[in-house]
Structures are given as structure tokens and as C-alpha cells.
């Protein structure tokens, strides 16, 4: 999934706002640094998801038995391989 910079910015502000409203959290970084760190985390997480998605699609496409994307069999294998790659930390 590709998010625009505006969407990442919006999500980051929502996360910072939620964290700041939690009385149990004490920040040692400035608001701007926290916002920057959260933006980076969101960007890298979506980038990782995209890389794993491409890897899994390529893997499924290399099967001798061709499966139709979106079919129940394809969906089951896609989710299985995607989850496995995420657990491995993808190469």
C-alpha cells in the first residue's frame, strides 16, 4: 500500500496526539522529534510491507501450478507466505 506524504503526516499527528493524551507516558524527546520518528516508522513499515508483498507475489507466480490471484487457494498461500516473511524479518 502506498501512502502519500500527507497521509503519513496525518497518521503521525494522530499517533502523537494519542500518545500525548496518555498520562502514563512521559516524553524525553521534543514534539517535533517524536513526530519525525513516528513518520519514519510509518514510512518504513509500509515500505517493508510492500517489499514482502512483491516477494510473495513473485514466489506464487513461480509455482508450476498457476493459481488465479484472488482465488481461495491463492489467498491462503499468500497470507501464509506473507506472515512467514514478516516473522522472518524479510531479507
N, CA, C and O atoms as a CHARMM CRD file, in Angstrom:
* protein
*
  364
    1    1 UNK  N      0.85100  -1.17100   0.00000 PROA 1      0.00000
    2    1 UNK  CA     0.00000   0.00000   0.00000 PROA 1      0.00000
    3    1 UNK  C      0.89900   1.23600   0.00000 PROA 1      0.00000
    4    1 UNK  O      1.85600   1.32200   0.76900 PROA 1      0.00000
    5    2 UNK  N      0.58700   2.15600  -0.84300 PROA 2      0.00000
    6    2 UNK  CA     1.36100   3.38200  -0.92400 PROA 2      0.00000
    7    2 UNK  C      0.57100   4.50500  -0.25000 PROA 2      0.00000
    8    2 UNK  O     -0.58700   4.76100  -0.57800 PROA 2      0.00000
    9    3 UNK  N      1.22200   5.15100   0.68100 PROA 3      0.00000
   10    3 UNK  CA     0.60500   6.29700   1.34400 PROA 3      0.00000
   11    3 UNK  C      1.30000   7.56300   0.88600 PROA 3      0.00000
   12    3 UNK  O      2.52000   7.60400   0.73200 PROA 3      0.00000
   13    4 UNK  N      0.50600   8.58700   0.67300 PROA 4      0.00000
   14    4 UNK  CA     1.09100   9.87300   0.31100 PROA 4      0.00000
   15    4 UNK  C      1.74200  10.48100   1.54600 PROA 4      0.00000
   16    4 UNK  O      1.47100  10.07200   2.67500 PROA 4      0.00000
   17    5 UNK  N      2.58900  11.44500   1.31700 PROA 5      0.00000
   18    5 UNK  CA     3.23900  12.14100   2.42900 PROA 5      0.00000
   19    5 UNK  C      2.19600  12.81000   3.32500 PROA 5      0.00000
   20    5 UNK  O      2.35600  12.85500   4.54500 PROA 5      0.00000
   21    6 UNK  N      1.13300  13.32800   2.71700 PROA 6      0.00000
   22    6 UNK  CA     0.06700  13.95200   3.50600 PROA 6      0.00000
   23    6 UNK  C     -0.61300  12.93900   4.43400 PROA 6      0.00000
   24    6 UNK  O     -0.91000  13.24900   5.58800 PROA 6      0.00000
   25    7 UNK  N     -0.85400  11.73500   3.92600 PROA 7      0.00000
   26    7 UNK  CA    -1.49600  10.71800   4.75500 PROA 7      0.00000
   27    7 UNK  C     -0.58300  10.26400   5.88600 PROA 7      0.00000
   28    7 UNK  O     -1.03800  10.07600   7.01400 PROA 7      0.00000
   29    8 UNK  N      0.70800  10.08700   5.59100 PROA 8      0.00000
   30    8 UNK  CA     1.66200   9.71800   6.63500 PROA 8      0.00000
   31    8 UNK  C      1.74200  10.82900   7.67200 PROA 8      0.00000
   32    8 UNK  O      1.80000  10.55400   8.87100 PROA 8      0.00000
   33    9 UNK  N      1.74600  12.06000   7.23000 PROA 9      0.00000
   34    9 UNK  CA     1.77600  13.21100   8.13600 PROA 9      0.00000
   35    9 UNK  C      0.54000  13.21000   9.03700 PROA 9      0.00000
   36    9 UNK  O      0.64400  13.41200  10.24700 PROA 9      0.00000
   37   10 UNK  N     -0.61400  12.98400   8.44300 PROA 10     0.00000
   38   10 UNK  CA    -1.86700  12.95700   9.20900 PROA 10     0.00000
   39   10 UNK  C     -1.84700  11.83500  10.25100 PROA 10     0.00000
   40   10 UNK  O     -2.18000  12.05700  11.41500 PROA 10     0.00000
   41   11 UNK  N     -1.45400  10.62800   9.82500 PROA 11     0.00000
   42   11 UNK  CA    -1.37500   9.50000  10.75300 PROA 11     0.00000
   43   11 UNK  C     -0.39500   9.77900  11.88900 PROA 11     0.00000
   44   11 UNK  O     -0.66000   9.44700  13.04400 PROA 11     0.00000
   45   12 UNK  N      0.72900  10.38500  11.55400 PROA 12     0.00000
   46   12 UNK  CA     1.74200  10.71100  12.56400 PROA 12     0.00000
   47   12 UNK  C      1.19300  11.66300  13.60900 PROA 12     0.00000
   48   12 UNK  O      1.42400  11.48300  14.80400 PROA 12     0.00000
   49   13 UNK  N      0.47100  12.67000  13.16400 PROA 13     0.00000
   50   13 UNK  CA    -0.12300  13.62700  14.11000 PROA 13     0.00000
   51   13 UNK  C     -1.14800  12.93500  15.01100 PROA 13     0.00000
   52   13 UNK  O     -1.23100  13.23200  16.20200 PROA 13     0.00000
   53   14 UNK  N     -1.92400  12.01800  14.44300 PROA 14     0.00000
   54   14 UNK  CA    -2.90200  11.28700  15.25800 PROA 14     0.00000
   55   14 UNK  C     -2.21100  10.43700  16.32700 PROA 14     0.00000
   56   14 UNK  O     -2.66400  10.37500  17.47100 PROA 14     0.00000
   57   15 UNK  N     -1.12300   9.79100  15.94700 PROA 15     0.00000
   58   15 UNK  CA    -0.39000   8.96200  16.90700 PROA 15     0.00000
   59   15 UNK  C      0.20900   9.83100  18.01600 PROA 15     0.00000
   60   15 UNK  O      0.09900   9.49800  19.19600 PROA 15     0.00000
   61   16 UNK  N      0.84000  10.93800  17.63800 PROA 16     0.00000
   62   16 UNK  CA     1.43600  11.83900  18.63800 PROA 16     0.00000
   63   16 UNK  C      0.36100  12.36700  19.57500 PROA 16     0.00000
   64   16 UNK  O      0.55400  12.40400  20.79000 PROA 16     0.00000
   65   17 UNK  N     -0.76200  12.77100  19.01800 PROA 17     0.00000
   66   17 UNK  CA    -1.85200  13.27700  19.84900 PROA 17     0.00000
   67   17 UNK  C     -2.31800  12.21200  20.83700 PROA 17     0.00000
   68   17 UNK  O     -2.52100  12.50400  22.01600 PROA 17     0.00000
   69   18 UNK  N     -2.48800  10.98500  20.36300 PROA 18     0.00000
   70   18 UNK  CA    -2.91200   9.89600  21.23300 PROA 18     0.00000
   71   18 UNK  C     -1.90400   9.60900  22.32900 PROA 18     0.00000
   72   18 UNK  O     -2.27700   9.36200  23.47600 PROA 18     0.00000
   73   19 UNK  N     -0.62400   9.64100  21.97600 PROA 19     0.00000
   74   19 UNK  CA     0.41400   9.40600  22.97100 PROA 19     0.00000
   75   19 UNK  C      0.45900  10.52300  24.00900 PROA 19     0.00000
   76   19 UNK  O      0.63800  10.26200  25.19800 PROA 19     0.00000
   77   20 UNK  N      0.29800  11.75000  23.56600 PROA 20     0.00000
   78   20 UNK  CA     0.34900  12.88600  24.47700 PROA 20     0.00000
   79   20 UNK  C     -0.84800  12.92100  25.42400 PROA 20     0.00000
   80   20 UNK  O     -0.76000  13.47000  26.52200 PROA 20     0.00000
   81   21 UNK  N     -1.95700  12.33900  24.99900 PROA 21     0.00000
   82   21 UNK  CA    -3.14000  12.31200  25.85200 PROA 21     0.00000
   83   21 UNK  C     -3.05300  11.22300  26.91400 PROA 21     0.00000
   84   21 UNK  O     -3.84000  11.21900  27.86000 PROA 21     0.00000
   85   22 UNK  N     -2.10900  10.30200  26.76800 PROA 22     0.00000
   86   22 UNK  CA    -1.92400   9.23300  27.74400 PROA 22     0.00000
   87   22 UNK  C     -1.06500   9.76600  28.89000 PROA 22     0.00000
   88   22 UNK  O      0.11900  10.04600  28.70400 PROA 22     0.00000
   89   23 UNK  N     -1.66000   9.90500  30.06400 PROA 23     0.00000
   90   23 UNK  CA    -0.97800  10.48900  31.21700 PROA 23     0.00000
   91   23 UNK  C      0.16700   9.61800  31.72000 PROA 23     0.00000
   92   23 UNK  O      1.03800  10.11400  32.43500 PROA 23     0.00000
   93   24 UNK  N      0.19000   8.33800  31.36800 PROA 24     0.00000
   94   24 UNK  CA     1.22300   7.43300  31.85000 PROA 24     0.00000
   95   24 UNK  C      2.51100   7.50900  31.04600 PROA 24     0.00000
   96   24 UNK  O      3.51800   6.91700  31.43500 PROA 24     0.00000
   97   25 UNK  N      2.49300   8.22300  29.94000 PROA 25     0.00000
   98   25 UNK  CA     3.67600   8.31600  29.08300 PROA 25     0.00000
   99   25 UNK  C      4.38400   9.64200  29.34500 PROA 25     0.00000
  100   25 UNK  O      3.78200  10.71300  29.27000 PROA 25     0.00000
  101   26 UNK  N      5.67000   9.54400  29.65200 PROA 26     0.00000
  102   26 UNK  CA     6.49000  10.73400  29.87600 PROA 26     0.00000
  103   26 UNK  C      7.50800  10.81300  28.74900 PROA 26     0.00000
  104   26 UNK  O      8.31400   9.89800  28.58000 PROA 26     0.00000
  105   27 UNK  N      7.48400  11.88300  27.98300 PROA 27     0.00000
  106   27 UNK  CA     8.35000  12.01500  26.82300 PROA 27     0.00000
  107   27 UNK  C      9.69100  12.64500  27.17800 PROA 27     0.00000
  108   27 UNK  O      9.77100  13.60200  27.94800 PROA 27     0.00000
  109   28 UNK  N     10.73700  12.07800  26.59400 PROA 28     0.00000
  110   28 UNK  CA    12.07500  12.64900  26.76500 PROA 28     0.00000
  111   28 UNK  C     12.54900  13.29500  25.46600 PROA 28     0.00000
  112   28 UNK  O     13.67000  13.79900  25.38700 PROA 28     0.00000
  113   29 UNK  N     11.69500  13.27700  24.45600 PROA 29     0.00000
  114   29 UNK  CA    12.02300  13.90800  23.18000 PROA 29     0.00000
  115   29 UNK  C     11.01000  15.02400  22.91100 PROA 29     0.00000
  116   29 UNK  O      9.89900  15.01800  23.44200 PROA 29     0.00000
  117   30 UNK  N     11.41100  15.95600  22.09300 PROA 30     0.00000
  118   30 UNK  CA    10.51800  17.06300  21.76300 PROA 30     0.00000
  119   30 UNK  C      9.37800  16.57900  20.87400 PROA 30     0.00000
  120   30 UNK  O      9.44800  15.50900  20.26900 PROA 30     0.00000
  121   31 UNK  N      8.35200  17.37700  20.81200 PROA 31     0.00000
  122   31 UNK  CA     7.19900  17.07800  19.96100 PROA 31     0.00000
  123   31 UNK  C      7.63800  16.87300  18.51700 PROA 31     0.00000
  124   31 UNK  O      7.21000  15.92000  17.86600 PROA 31     0.00000
  125   32 UNK  N      8.48600  17.76200  18.01500 PROA 32     0.00000
  126   32 UNK  CA     8.94000  17.66000  16.62000 PROA 32     0.00000
  127   32 UNK  C      9.75100  16.39100  16.37700 PROA 32     0.00000
  128   32 UNK  O      9.58800  15.73700  15.34700 PROA 32     0.00000
  129   33 UNK  N     10.62200  16.04100  17.31800 PROA 33     0.00000
  130   33 UNK  CA    11.41200  14.81300  17.15000 PROA 33     0.00000
  131   33 UNK  C     10.52700  13.57700  17.21800 PROA 33     0.00000
  132   33 UNK  O     10.72100  12.63000  16.45500 PROA 33     0.00000
  133   34 UNK  N      9.55500  13.57900  18.12700 PROA 34     0.00000
  134   34 UNK  CA     8.62500  12.46100  18.22800 PROA 34     0.00000
  135   34 UNK  C      7.84200  12.30900  16.92800 PROA 34     0.00000
  136   34 UNK  O      7.67500  11.19800  16.42600 PROA 34     0.00000
  137   35 UNK  N      7.37000  13.40800  16.39400 PROA 35     0.00000
  138   35 UNK  CA     6.62500  13.38700  15.14000 PROA 35     0.00000
  139   35 UNK  C      7.48700  12.84300  14.00200 PROA 35     0.00000
  140   35 UNK  O      7.02400  12.03500  13.19700 PROA 35     0.00000
  141   36 UNK  N      8.73000  13.28500  13.94100 PROA 36     0.00000
  142   36 UNK  CA     9.65500  12.81800  12.90000 PROA 36     0.00000
  143   36 UNK  C      9.90500  11.31300  13.02700 PROA 36     0.00000
  144   36 UNK  O      9.91000  10.59900  12.02400 PROA 36     0.00000
  145   37 UNK  N     10.11100  10.83500  14.24600 PROA 37     0.00000
  146   37 UNK  CA    10.36100   9.41300  14.47000 PROA 37     0.00000
  147   37 UNK  C      9.15500   8.56000  14.08200 PROA 37     0.00000
  148   37 UNK  O      9.30700   7.48400  13.50400 PROA 37     0.00000
  149   38 UNK  N      7.97700   9.04200  14.40000 PROA 38     0.00000
  150   38 UNK  CA     6.76900   8.29300  14.05600 PROA 38     0.00000
  151   38 UNK  C      6.55800   8.27900  12.54500 PROA 38     0.00000
  152   38 UNK  O      6.16900   7.25300  11.98700 PROA 38     0.00000
  153   39 UNK  N      6.80600   9.38800  11.88600 PROA 39     0.00000
  154   39 UNK  CA     6.69500   9.43000  10.41800 PROA 39     0.00000
  155   39 UNK  C      7.64600   8.41200   9.78000 PROA 39     0.00000
  156   39 UNK  O      7.27200   7.68900   8.85700 PROA 39     0.00000
  157   40 UNK  N      8.88100   8.37000  10.28900 PROA 40     0.00000
  158   40 UNK  CA     9.86100   7.42500   9.75200 PROA 40     0.00000
  159   40 UNK  C      9.40400   5.98800   9.97200 PROA 40     0.00000
  160   40 UNK  O      9.52900   5.15200   9.07700 PROA 40     0.00000
  161   41 UNK  N      8.87900   5.69900  11.15300 PROA 41     0.00000
  162   41 UNK  CA     8.42600   4.34000  11.46500 PROA 41     0.00000
  163   41 UNK  C      7.28300   3.92500  10.54400 PROA 41     0.00000
  164   41 UNK  O      7.27100   2.80600  10.03200 PROA 41     0.00000
  165   42 UNK  N      6.33000   4.82000  10.33400 PROA 42     0.00000
  166   42 UNK  CA     5.20000   4.51000   9.44700 PROA 42     0.00000
  167   42 UNK  C      5.69000   4.27600   8.02600 PROA 42     0.00000
  168   42 UNK  O      5.28600   3.31300   7.37500 PROA 42     0.00000
  169   43 UNK  N      6.55200   5.14900   7.55100 PROA 43     0.00000
  170   43 UNK  CA     7.08300   5.01500   6.19100 PROA 43     0.00000
  171   43 UNK  C      7.81000   3.68700   6.01600 PROA 43     0.00000
  172   43 UNK  O      7.57900   2.97500   5.03900 PROA 43     0.00000
  173   44 UNK  N      8.68800   3.35200   6.95700 PROA 44     0.00000
  174   44 UNK  CA     9.47400   2.12300   6.83600 PROA 44     0.00000
  175   44 UNK  C      8.60600   0.86900   6.96100 PROA 44     0.00000
  176   44 UNK  O      8.87300  -0.13900   6.30700 PROA 44     0.00000
  177   45 UNK  N      7.58300   0.93000   7.79000 PROA 45     0.00000
  178   45 UNK  CA     6.70300  -0.22600   7.94200 PROA 45     0.00000
  179   45 UNK  C      5.92500  -0.49800   6.65300 PROA 45     0.00000
  180   45 UNK  O      5.79600  -1.65000   6.23700 PROA 45     0.00000
  181   46 UNK  N      5.41400   0.54600   6.02900 PROA 46     0.00000
  182   46 UNK  CA     4.68100   0.35700   4.77300 PROA 46     0.00000
  183   46 UNK  C      5.62200  -0.04800   3.64800 PROA 46     0.00000
  184   46 UNK  O      5.24700  -0.82000   2.76500 PROA 46     0.00000
  185   47 UNK  N      6.83700   0.46900   3.68100 PROA 47     0.00000
  186   47 UNK  CA     7.82300   0.08500   2.67900 PROA 47     0.00000
  187   47 UNK  C      8.15300  -1.40500   2.82600 PROA 47     0.00000
  188   47 UNK  O      8.27300  -2.11900   1.83100 PROA 47     0.00000
  189   48 UNK  N      8.29600  -1.86000   4.05300 PROA 48     0.00000
  190   48 UNK  CA     8.57100  -3.27600   4.32100 PROA 48     0.00000
  191   48 UNK  C      7.40500  -4.14500   3.84500 PROA 48     0.00000
  192   48 UNK  O      7.61500  -5.18300   3.21800 PROA 48     0.00000
  193   49 UNK  N      6.18100  -3.71900   4.14300 PROA 49     0.00000
  194   49 UNK  CA     5.00500  -4.46300   3.67800 PROA 49     0.00000
  195   49 UNK  C      4.99700  -4.59200   2.16000 PROA 49     0.00000
  196   49 UNK  O      4.70200  -5.66100   1.62600 PROA 49     0.00000
  197   50 UNK  N      5.31900  -3.51500   1.47200 PROA 50     0.00000
  198   50 UNK  CA     5.34700  -3.54100   0.00300 PROA 50     0.00000
  199   50 UNK  C      6.41400  -4.50500  -0.51400 PROA 50     0.00000
  200   50 UNK  O      6.18200  -5.23000  -1.48100 PROA 50     0.00000
  201   51 UNK  N      7.58300  -4.51300   0.13100 PROA 51     0.00000
  202   51 UNK  CA     8.65100  -5.41300  -0.29400 PROA 51     0.00000
  203   51 UNK  C      8.24600  -6.86900  -0.09300 PROA 51     0.00000
  204   51 UNK  O      8.48600  -7.70700  -0.96200 PROA 51     0.00000
  205   52 UNK  N      7.63600  -7.16800   1.04500 PROA 52     0.00000
  206   52 UNK  CA     7.19100  -8.53200   1.31600 PROA 52     0.00000
  207   52 UNK  C      6.09300  -8.92200   0.33700 PROA 52     0.00000
  208   52 UNK  O      6.08100 -10.04800  -0.16000 PROA 52     0.00000
  209   53 UNK  N      5.16900  -8.00500   0.05300 PROA 53     0.00000
  210   53 UNK  CA     4.10600  -8.26900  -0.90600 PROA 53     0.00000
  211   53 UNK  C      4.68400  -8.64900  -2.26400 PROA 53     0.00000
  212   53 UNK  O      4.24900  -9.62700  -2.87100 PROA 53     0.00000
  213   54 UNK  N      5.65100  -7.89000  -2.74000 PROA 54     0.00000
  214   54 UNK  CA     6.26700  -8.17900  -4.03700 PROA 54     0.00000
  215   54 UNK  C      6.97700  -9.53000  -4.02100 PROA 54     0.00000
  216   54 UNK  O      6.89000 -10.29600  -4.98100 PROA 54     0.00000
  217   55 UNK  N      7.67600  -9.81600  -2.92900 PROA 55     0.00000
  218   55 UNK  CA     8.38900 -11.08800  -2.79700 PROA 55     0.00000
  219   55 UNK  C      7.41000 -12.26500  -2.85700 PROA 55     0.00000
  220   55 UNK  O      7.64300 -13.23900  -3.57200 PROA 55     0.00000
  221   56 UNK  N      6.31200 -12.16400  -2.09800 PROA 56     0.00000
  222   56 UNK  CA     5.32700 -13.24700  -2.03800 PROA 56     0.00000
  223   56 UNK  C      4.63400 -13.42500  -3.38500 PROA 56     0.00000
  224   56 UNK  O      4.42000 -14.55800  -3.81500 PROA 56     0.00000
  225   57 UNK  N      4.28100 -12.34500  -4.05100 PROA 57     0.00000
  226   57 UNK  CA     3.64300 -12.44700  -5.36600 PROA 57     0.00000
  227   57 UNK  C      4.57400 -13.12000  -6.37400 PROA 57     0.00000
  228   57 UNK  O      4.13800 -13.92700  -7.19500 PROA 57     0.00000
  229   58 UNK  N      5.84600 -12.78000  -6.30100 PROA 58     0.00000
  230   58 UNK  CA     6.82700 -13.39700  -7.19700 PROA 58     0.00000
  231   58 UNK  C      6.93700 -14.88800  -6.89700 PROA 58     0.00000
  232   58 UNK  O      7.00200 -15.70900  -7.81200 PROA 58     0.00000
  233   59 UNK  N      6.95600 -15.23000  -5.62400 PROA 59     0.00000
  234   59 UNK  CA     7.03800 -16.63200  -5.21400 PROA 59     0.00000
  235   59 UNK  C      5.82000 -17.40500  -5.71500 PROA 59     0.00000
  236   59 UNK  O      5.96300 -18.50100  -6.25800 PROA 59     0.00000
  237   60 UNK  N      4.64500 -16.85300  -5.53900 PROA 60     0.00000
  238   60 UNK  CA     3.42600 -17.52500  -6.00800 PROA 60     0.00000
  239   60 UNK  C      3.39700 -17.61800  -7.53100 PROA 60     0.00000
  240   60 UNK  O      2.90900 -18.60200  -8.08700 PROA 60     0.00000
  241   61 UNK  N      3.91500 -16.60400  -8.19700 PROA 61     0.00000
  242   61 UNK  CA     3.95000 -16.61500  -9.66100 PROA 61     0.00000
  243   61 UNK  C      4.90900 -17.63900 -10.22500 PROA 61     0.00000
  244   61 UNK  O      4.79100 -18.03100 -11.38600 PROA 61     0.00000
  245   62 UNK  N      5.86600 -18.08000  -9.40900 PROA 62     0.00000
  246   62 UNK  CA     6.85100 -19.04800  -9.89800 PROA 62     0.00000
  247   62 UNK  C      6.39000 -20.49400  -9.75000 PROA 62     0.00000
  248   62 UNK  O      7.06700 -21.41000 -10.21700 PROA 62     0.00000
  249   63 UNK  N      5.26200 -20.70100  -9.11400 PROA 63     0.00000
  250   63 UNK  CA     4.74100 -22.06300  -8.94500 PROA 63     0.00000
  251   63 UNK  C      4.40200 -22.65200 -10.30300 PROA 63     0.00000
  252   63 UNK  O      3.89800 -21.97200 -11.19700 PROA 63     0.00000
  253   64 UNK  N      4.69200 -23.93200 -10.42800 PROA 64     0.00000
  254   64 UNK  CA     4.38200 -24.62000 -11.68600 PROA 64     0.00000
  255   64 UNK  C      2.87200 -24.65300 -11.90600 PROA 64     0.00000
  256   64 UNK  O      2.38900 -24.45700 -13.02100 PROA 64     0.00000
  257   65 UNK  N      2.13900 -24.90400 -10.82500 PROA 65     0.00000
  258   65 UNK  CA     0.67400 -24.88500 -10.91100 PROA 65     0.00000
  259   65 UNK  C      0.23900 -23.41800 -10.79300 PROA 65     0.00000
  260   65 UNK  O      0.36200 -22.80600  -9.73200 PROA 65     0.00000
  261   66 UNK  N     -0.25300 -22.88600 -11.86300 PROA 66     0.00000
  262   66 UNK  CA    -0.66900 -21.48900 -11.87300 PROA 66     0.00000
  263   66 UNK  C     -1.98000 -21.32100 -11.11700 PROA 66     0.00000
  264   66 UNK  O     -2.94200 -22.06100 -11.32500 PROA 66     0.00000
  265   67 UNK  N     -1.99000 -20.33000 -10.24000 PROA 67     0.00000
  266   67 UNK  CA    -3.19000 -20.02300  -9.46000 PROA 67     0.00000
  267   67 UNK  C     -3.70300 -18.64900  -9.86600 PROA 67     0.00000
  268   67 UNK  O     -2.93700 -17.76300 -10.24500 PROA 67     0.00000
  269   68 UNK  N     -4.98200 -18.50000  -9.77800 PROA 68     0.00000
  270   68 UNK  CA    -5.59900 -17.22100 -10.11000 PROA 68     0.00000
  271   68 UNK  C     -5.54900 -16.33800  -8.87000 PROA 68     0.00000
  272   68 UNK  O     -6.00900 -16.72300  -7.79500 PROA 68     0.00000
  273   69 UNK  N     -4.97800 -15.13900  -9.04300 PROA 69     0.00000
  274   69 UNK  CA    -4.92400 -14.21700  -7.92200 PROA 69     0.00000
  275   69 UNK  C     -6.33500 -13.92400  -7.43100 PROA 69     0.00000
  276   69 UNK  O     -7.23900 -13.63800  -8.21700 PROA 69     0.00000
  277   70 UNK  N     -6.50300 -14.00000  -6.12800 PROA 70     0.00000
  278   70 UNK  CA    -7.81100 -13.76200  -5.53000 PROA 70     0.00000
  279   70 UNK  C     -8.60300 -15.02800  -5.27400 PROA 70     0.00000
  280   70 UNK  O     -9.60200 -15.00600  -4.55500 PROA 70     0.00000
  281   71 UNK  N     -8.15800 -16.14200  -5.86400 PROA 71     0.00000
  282   71 UNK  CA    -8.84600 -17.41200  -5.60900 PROA 71     0.00000
  283   71 UNK  C     -8.58900 -17.81700  -4.15600 PROA 71     0.00000
  284   71 UNK  O     -7.61600 -17.36900  -3.54900 PROA 71     0.00000
  285   72 UNK  N     -9.45300 -18.65700  -3.60500 PROA 72     0.00000
  286   72 UNK  CA    -9.24800 -19.07900  -2.21000 PROA 72     0.00000
  287   72 UNK  C     -7.86400 -19.70000  -1.97700 PROA 72     0.00000
  288   72 UNK  O     -7.22000 -19.41700  -0.96700 PROA 72     0.00000
  289   73 UNK  N     -7.41300 -20.53400  -2.89700 PROA 73     0.00000
  290   73 UNK  CA    -6.09600 -21.16300  -2.75500 PROA 73     0.00000
  291   73 UNK  C     -4.98600 -20.11300  -2.75700 PROA 73     0.00000
  292   73 UNK  O     -4.07700 -20.16100  -1.92800 PROA 73     0.00000
  293   74 UNK  N     -5.06400 -19.17500  -3.68200 PROA 74     0.00000
  294   74 UNK  CA    -4.06500 -18.12000  -3.77600 PROA 74     0.00000
  295   74 UNK  C     -4.05800 -17.28100  -2.50200 PROA 74     0.00000
  296   74 UNK  O     -2.99400 -16.96600  -1.97000 PROA 74     0.00000
  297   75 UNK  N     -5.24400 -16.91800  -2.01100 PROA 75     0.00000
  298   75 UNK  CA    -5.34900 -16.09100  -0.80500 PROA 75     0.00000
  299   75 UNK  C     -4.73500 -16.78400   0.40900 PROA 75     0.00000
  300   75 UNK  O     -4.01800 -16.16200   1.19200 PROA 75     0.00000
  301   76 UNK  N     -5.02400 -18.08300   0.55800 PROA 76     0.00000
  302   76 UNK  CA    -4.48100 -18.84000   1.69900 PROA 76     0.00000
  303   76 UNK  C     -2.95600 -18.86800   1.64100 PROA 76     0.00000
  304   76 UNK  O     -2.28600 -18.59600   2.63700 PROA 76     0.00000
  305   77 UNK  N     -2.41800 -19.19500   0.47700 PROA 77     0.00000
  306   77 UNK  CA    -0.96500 -19.25600   0.33100 PROA 77     0.00000
  307   77 UNK  C     -0.32800 -17.87500   0.48000 PROA 77     0.00000
  308   77 UNK  O      0.73200 -17.74000   1.09200 PROA 77     0.00000
  309   78 UNK  N     -0.97000 -16.85600  -0.07700 PROA 78     0.00000
  310   78 UNK  CA    -0.44200 -15.50100   0.03100 PROA 78     0.00000
  311   78 UNK  C     -0.31400 -15.11100   1.50700 PROA 78     0.00000
  312   78 UNK  O      0.74300 -14.65200   1.94000 PROA 78     0.00000
  313   79 UNK  N     -1.38000 -15.29200   2.26900 PROA 79     0.00000
  314   79 UNK  CA    -1.35500 -14.92000   3.68800 PROA 79     0.00000
  315   79 UNK  C     -0.32700 -15.73900   4.46600 PROA 79     0.00000
  316   79 UNK  O      0.36900 -15.21700   5.33700 PROA 79     0.00000
  317   80 UNK  N     -0.24200 -17.02300   4.13900 PROA 80     0.00000
  318   80 UNK  CA     0.72600 -17.89500   4.81600 PROA 80     0.00000
  319   80 UNK  C      2.15000 -17.40300   4.56100 PROA 80     0.00000
  320   80 UNK  O      2.92200 -17.21600   5.50100 PROA 80     0.00000
  321   81 UNK  N      2.49400 -17.19500   3.29700 PROA 81     0.00000
  322   81 UNK  CA     3.84700 -16.76900   2.95100 PROA 81     0.00000
  323   81 UNK  C      4.13700 -15.34800   3.44800 PROA 81     0.00000
  324   81 UNK  O      5.24300 -15.05400   3.90000 PROA 81     0.00000
  325   82 UNK  N      3.14400 -14.48400   3.36100 PROA 82     0.00000
  326   82 UNK  CA     3.32900 -13.10600   3.82900 PROA 82     0.00000
  327   82 UNK  C      3.65300 -13.11100   5.32200 PROA 82     0.00000
  328   82 UNK  O      4.60300 -12.46300   5.76000 PROA 82     0.00000
  329   83 UNK  N      2.86200 -13.84000   6.09200 PROA 83     0.00000
  330   83 UNK  CA     3.09000 -13.90200   7.53800 PROA 83     0.00000
  331   83 UNK  C      4.43700 -14.52600   7.88100 PROA 83     0.00000
  332   83 UNK  O      5.11600 -14.07800   8.80500 PROA 83     0.00000
  333   84 UNK  N      4.82200 -15.55800   7.14000 PROA 84     0.00000
  334   84 UNK  CA     6.12300 -16.18700   7.36300 PROA 84     0.00000
  335   84 UNK  C      7.25800 -15.20200   7.11100 PROA 84     0.00000
  336   84 UNK  O      8.20800 -15.12800   7.89000 PROA 84     0.00000
  337   85 UNK  N      7.15700 -14.45100   6.02300 PROA 85     0.00000
  338   85 UNK  CA     8.20100 -13.47900   5.69200 PROA 85     0.00000
  339   85 UNK  C      8.26900 -12.35000   6.72200 PROA 85     0.00000
  340   85 UNK  O      9.35500 -11.88200   7.06300 PROA 85     0.00000
  341   86 UNK  N      7.12900 -11.92200   7.20700 PROA 86     0.00000
  342   86 UNK  CA     7.11000 -10.85900   8.22100 PROA 86     0.00000
  343   86 UNK  C      7.75800 -11.35500   9.52000 PROA 86     0.00000
  344   86 UNK  O      8.49900 -10.61700  10.17000 PROA 86     0.00000
  345   87 UNK  N      7.47600 -12.60600   9.89100 PROA 87     0.00000
  346   87 UNK  CA     8.09600 -13.17800  11.09600 PROA 87     0.00000
  347   87 UNK  C      9.59100 -13.31300  10.95100 PROA 87     0.00000
  348   87 UNK  O     10.33600 -13.11500  11.91100 PROA 87     0.00000
  349   88 UNK  N     10.03500 -13.65100   9.75100 PROA 88     0.00000
  350   88 UNK  CA    11.46500 -13.79100   9.49300 PROA 88     0.00000
  351   88 UNK  C     12.17800 -12.44300   9.47500 PROA 88     0.00000
  352   88 UNK  O     13.40200 -12.37500   9.58800 PROA 88     0.00000
  353   89 UNK  N     11.41900 -11.39700   9.33400 PROA 89     0.00000
  354   89 UNK  CA    12.03500 -10.08100   9.23600 PROA 89     0.00000
  355   89 UNK  C     12.42300  -9.74700   7.80400 PROA 89     0.00000
  356   89 UNK  O     13.17300  -8.79900   7.57200 PROA 89     0.00000
  357   90 UNK  N     11.94200 -10.48400   6.87800 PROA 90     0.00000
  358   90 UNK  CA    12.22200 -10.35500   5.44000 PROA 90     0.00000
  359   90 UNK  C     13.68200  -9.93800   5.19900 PROA 90     0.00000
  360   90 UNK  O     14.22700  -9.07300   5.88400 PROA 90     0.00000
  361   91 UNK  N     14.24800 -10.54600   4.26500 PROA 91     0.00000
  362   91 UNK  CA    15.67300 -10.36200   3.96300 PROA 91     0.00000
  363   91 UNK  C     16.00700  -8.97600   3.54700 PROA 91     0.00000
  364   91 UNK  O     17.16700  -8.68000   3.26300 PROA 91     0.00000
